[in-house]
Amino acid sequence: MHIHILGICGTFMGSLALLAKEMGLTVSGSDQNVYPPMSTQLEAQGIDLIQGYDPEVLYQLNPDLVVIGNAMTRGNPVVEAVLDKGIPYTSGPQFLAEQVLRDKWVMAVAGTHGKTTTTSMLAWVLEYAGMSPGFLIGGVPENFGISARSGDTPFFVVEADEYDTAFFDKRSKFVHYHPRTLILNNLEYDHADIFPDLSSIQKQFHHLIRTIPASGRIIMPGGDTALEEVVGMGCWSEMEQVSLNDNSCEWSANVLEEDGSHFEVLRNGLIVGQVRWEHQGLHNVSNALATIAAARHVGVLPALCCEALSLFCGVKRRMELIGEVGGVHIYDDFAHHPTAIASTLEGLRAKVGSQTIKAVIEPRSNTMKMGYHKDVLAQATAAASEVLWFAPEEIDWLEDAVKEKSPVAARVMDSTSEIIDYLLAEVQPDEHWVIMSNGGFENIHSRLLEALKNRT
């Protein structure tokens, strides 16, 4: 069977391609923007990538099934060709549910922030415990080097995104997955291009909760009002809560280092293990607690979870240190929401103390470009020393709404070349440059690294 994936370089669709290849299917795919790490991962697996959406290519390939990504819209030439020619098609989540997740113990991670990291943690903990899980993750965990695999046991860990499924199925992706173990990390308003308000997202989350069996388990943070409102609509499953500072929750933590690099894990107020790792930020401590609670649901003891997490190597593009030259550290980070930007920078600040942190931010997500978060974006960078905002032509509100209200030195620049020239002109030893974008950002990371090497 030959499947062709439209939008194959998206994090979800690219991971789905790996699973399909592992199943023995012939896999090809098209995308408008082909860039690492997904493109290199797919090419390494021998999957044909085609730049652009030319219908003639589709006719030449003659696939048995077209899997259509949620970025594809009516009016796209290849979508119109699929419909006109009557080629069988489906969505990515539906394909995953029918071909991969059937008869699996699905462990899903949902929420506005931390899905990729927490899913990676959970997959690694189960792997360390000898459970050889399958997984599909919207990123590349360093412990595995790939974003998806089928696994050798009934356990399957999936990143459960609330974004819509496809142009012909406007339900959230995660309603297809039917998990038995569910982590709800947090819930804030996002995806303004899809959801008009928070309540519409909450409705989708409640649709997800409705699919959890009574013997299933939901893990969520204590004190998250938006999630408590979702559960208040009805819940029929077991539930456990995690908290950084509330011992009344089933799972809590004693943070022993301010940057979150060392903490004790408590269950019902009793210490059951401790984690020492290279990761920073209290958000990652919370992610770890949820991971341990979920792993316990399938029989992994907390002490073993802590051992595994102490060996967790992180995820590409999640505060990934991509190089250090002459005392300048360059990080690639996916943060694209004010809460994520703030927690990431605060974690780095706790780790590096008074050293200089320069944040370079591309407001690339649809919600960011629409300016929905513009009133809180400036304050989200308070832990940085300086912030450089990338403003392409379609974004005209950064100067007034963000730069003028910034609690730290801020500049707005309209080209990545200008950003690179500025950083090189002002560079000093012991600086940390955090590049924040959920896209390729014109390959600014490697360009900066190469420029620094040449300068040195």
N, C-alpha and C positions, 0 to 999 in steps of 0.2 A: 504494500500500500504506500502510495506517495502522497504526503501532505505538503502543502505550501502555506507558509505563515506570513501574513501581511502585518508589518510592524514588528519584525522578528528581533530587532535590536533593543526593544523595550525590555526592561528587567524581567518582567513576568513572561513575556512571549519568548524571550531568549532562553530562559530556564525551561520553559515548556518544550522548546525545540530539543534540548538535551535529553529530556525524558523520552520524547518520541523516538529519537535516534537510538537510545538505549533499548527501547522496546523492539527494535529491529525494523522500524519504518524508514522509508526514504524521505528525507527532510530537506527542503529548500526554503528560502524566505526572501522577502523584499523589505526594504526600508528606505526612507528618504534620507535619514541621517545615520551613517554607520560610523561608530566610534567606540574605542575601548572603554571599559574592559569587556563588554559583552561581545563586540565584534571579534576580538582576538580569541575569546573563549570558544565561540562558535566555529571559527575557522580551524582551531586546533582539533575540534571534533569532526572535521571533514564535512561541515554543513555549508552548502553553497549559499552565498549571500549576493543579492542583486540590488544594486543601487537604483532607487527610483521605482515608480509604479507604472511601467509600460505594459499595457494589456497584451501586446504581442508576445512578450516573454512568457506570460501565463499560458497563452495558447500553445507555445512551443513546449512548455513543460508538461502540459496536460495532466495536472494532478488529479488524484481521486477525491481529495477533500481540501478545501481552503479553510484555514483557521484565521479568523479576522480579529485583529487587535482592536482595543477600544479607542485608539487614536484615529481609526479609519472612519471616514464619514461618507454619506451620500454625496455624489458629485465627483468623488475620487475616480479616475478613469478605470482603475483595476477593480474597484468595488462595483462600478456600473457593469463592467464586463462579466463579473461573476454572476450578477443578477440577470443580465441579458441572455447569457448562454446557459443558464440553469445549472451551473456548476454547484455541486453539493458544498455547503459551508456550515460552519458552526463558530461559536465563540471559544476563546481560550479557556475560561473557567468551566464551560460545559464539557469541553474535550477532556480537561483534567479530571473532572468529576466522574465522567463515564469510563474513561480509559485507564485511569491511574488510581483514583481514590476509592473506588468500589471495593468493599470488603476490607478496608484498612481501618486501623485505629487512628483517626486523624487528630492531630494536635495543632491547633491553629493559633496564630498570634495576630490580634487586631488592635487598632488604636491609632490615634493621630501621629504619635511619635514613637520611635524606638522599635518599630516592627521588625526591620531587617536585622538589627543587632540582636534582639531578643530571640528571634527565630534561629539565628546562627548559634547563639548560646545553647538553646535547647537541643538543636541537632547535635552539637558537639558533646553535650553532657550525655545524651543517649549513646552516642558513638563510644565515648570513653567508658561507659558502663557495659559495653559489649552488645548493645542492642541493635546495631547496624541499621539505623532508620533510613527510610527514604526522606527526601526533603525537596522543597522548592522554595527558593529564597530570592528576594528582589535585590540581590547583591552577591558578591563572591566572598565567602568566609575564608580567611587565611588558613584555617585548620583543614579545610578540604580542597581548596583551589578550584572548585567548581560551584555553580549556584544551584545545581539540581542533580539528583540521582534517584533511582527506583528503590534502592535498599534491598535488604535480604530478609526482612521481618515484616510483620503486619503494621508496624508503627511508621507513620508518615507525618512529618512536620512541615507546615505550610504557612507562609506569610499571607495573611488574610486582609486584602486591601478592600476598602469601602468604595473605591471608585467604581463607576458604572461598568457593566460587562461589555457591551458592544452597542453599535448604533441601533441594533434591532432588539436589544435586551437592556433596559435601563435600570435593572436591579443591580445592587452592589455585587461585586465579584464574590464576596465571601458567602453569600447565601447558597451558593452551589456546593460548598465543601462538606457540610454536615459533620462538624467535628464532635468528638467525644470529650476532648480536653480543650478548653478555650481560655486563652489569656487575653484580657482587655487591658491594655497598658494605660490608657488615658483617652480623653475625648475632648477635642476643641473644634471650633469651626474652621473648616478648610474646604478646598475644592469649590471655590465660589462659582466656577464655571458650570458646575453640576448641581449643587445644592443651594437653594435660596437662603437657608438659615440653618441654625444648629438643630432645630427640632426635626427637620427633614433627614438629617444624618442620624439622629437618635432613632428615628423610625426604622431605618435600615439596620441599625445595630440590634433593635428589638426583633426584627425579622430573623437575624442570626441567632439570638438567644432562643427563639422559638424552635430552632432545629436541634438544640442540645437535648439528649435523652435525660431522663430523671437520674440515671446512674452516672451521667456525665458530670464534669466539674468545670466551674467558671472561676477563674482567678482574676481579681481586680484590685486596684489600690483602694484603701480606705480613704474616705473624705473627698472623692472625686464626684462633685455634685452632678455633672452631666451624666456620668455612668450610673449613679444612684437613681437618677430619674428614669433611665432606660430600664433598669432592673425593676423599678417601681411599676412599670407597665405590665409586669408579669414575669415570673421566673419559676421554673419547674425543676431545676437541677441543683446539685450540691454547689456550694459556694465557699471560697476562702478568700480572705483579704490580706494584702501586704501593705506594710507601712515602714517608713524610715524611722519614725519616732513614736509610734503608738503601739505599745506592747499589748493592747487589747485586741489587736489584729492577730490572726493565726501566725503570720510571718512578719518579722521585723528585723532591724539591723542595728548593731552598735558600730558606728563609723569611727574607726580608730585613727585614720589619717584624713585630714581635711579635704584632700583631693579625691577621696574615695578609693585609694589604692589598697587599703587594708580595712576589712570590716568583719565583724562577727555576725553570724546568722542565728536568729532565735526563732524557735517554734513554740508557741504558747508560753513565751517568756523564758524558755530554757535554751541555752546555747547548744547548737547542734553542729557547728562547724565554723570555719573562718576562711576568708578568701584574701589572698595577696596576689595582685596582678598589676599589669602595666597600664591599665585603663584608668581614666580620670572622670570625675563628675558624679554627682549624687544620682543623676538620672540613670547611670549605668548600674549603680548599686540597686536601685529599684528594679531595673530590668533583670538583674541577677536573682533577686528575691522571687520574682514571678516565675523565672525559669526553674528555680529549685522547687517551688510549689507544684508546678506542672509536672516536672520529672517525678516527684514523689507520687503523683497520681498513678503513674505506671510502674511504681515499685522501686525507683532509684532512691537510695538513702541519702539524706542531706549531706552527710560527711563526704560521700563519694561525689556528689554534685559540686561541693566546694573544691575538692581536688581537681575536678575537671575544669571548673571556671578559672582556677589559678593558672591553668595552661591554655586558656582561651586567647587566641592571637588576634582577635578583632576581625573586621570586615573591610574589604577594599572600599575606599571613598567614605569611610566613617572615621574621621580624624586619623586618616592613614598618613603616616610620616613617609613621604615619598623621596625625601633626600635631605642632606645637610651639607652645606658648603661654607667653610670659613665661619662657623658658628651660627649660620642662619639656617633655621629649620623650616621646611615647607610642608604643609599639611593639605591634604585633599579631603574636603568634608561635604556631605550631601545636604546639610541643613538648608531648609527652604521655608521655614516658618519661624516667627519671632521667638516662640518658646524654645525651639531647638537651637536657634542661634545663641540665645542667652545661656542655656544650660551648657552648651559646648564651650563657649568662651569662658564661662565661670569655672568649669572644670579645668581648663588649661591654665587659667590664672592661679587657681589653687596649687597647681603643680609647679609653675615656673616662678612664682613670687613676683618680684618687681621687674622682671625682664620685659622687654618690649614685645607686645602682641599687635600685629597689624592684620586686620581682617579685610579681605577682599571679597565683596559679596555681589553676586549676580542675581537680581530678583527675577527668576526665570519661570517659576511655576505660574500657572494661570491666575491663581489667587493673588500672588505677589504682584504680577504685572497689572492686574486690575486695580491695585492700590487699596485692597480691602484692609490690609494690616498697616497702612502707612502711619497711623497715629501712634502705634506702639513699636514700630521698627527701630526708631532711633534709640530708645531706651534699652532695647535688646542687646545693643553693642557696648553697654556700659563697662563690661569687664575688659574690653580691648584698650590698647593705648591709642590706636588710630584706626579709622575705617575708611576704605576706598569703595565707593559704590559705582558699579558699572551701569551706565544708563544708555541703552540703545535708543534710537529715535522714538520708538513707540511709548517710552516711559518718560513722561514730562513732569512728574510730581516729586521726584527725589530731592531736588534743590530746595524747595520750600518746605515740604512735609517732613523731610528726614535730616538733611544737612543742617538746616538752621536750628533744629531742635536737638541735635546730637549732644550727648553728655561728654563726648570725647572729640578730639580733632577729626574732622570728616571732610572728604573731598568727593565730588561727583565727576566721573570721567566717562567719555563716550567711546573709548577704544581700548582694547587690551594692550596695544602697543604703548599707549600713553601710561597705562598702569605699570607696565614693566619698566619703562624708562624712569618713572618716578621712584619706584621701589629701589632700583639700582643706584639712583643718584643719592638717596637718603640712607643707604644701608649702613648698619653698624653691627658689630659682633653681638652675639647672644640675642638675636631677634627671632621671633616666631611668626611666620606668615601663614595665615589660615585662609585657604581659598574655598569659598562656600558657594556651591552651585549644584543643582540637580541635573546639569547637562554637561556637555563637553567643554564649554566655556573657551572655545577657540584654542584648546590645548595649552592654556596659559600656564598650567603647572609645569609641564616639561620644558616649555620655553623659558620660564623663570629659572629653572634648575640649570639649563644649558647656558643661559646668560651669566649666571653666577659663576659657573665653572670657567667660562671663557674670561670673565673679569678677573678671577683669581689667578 
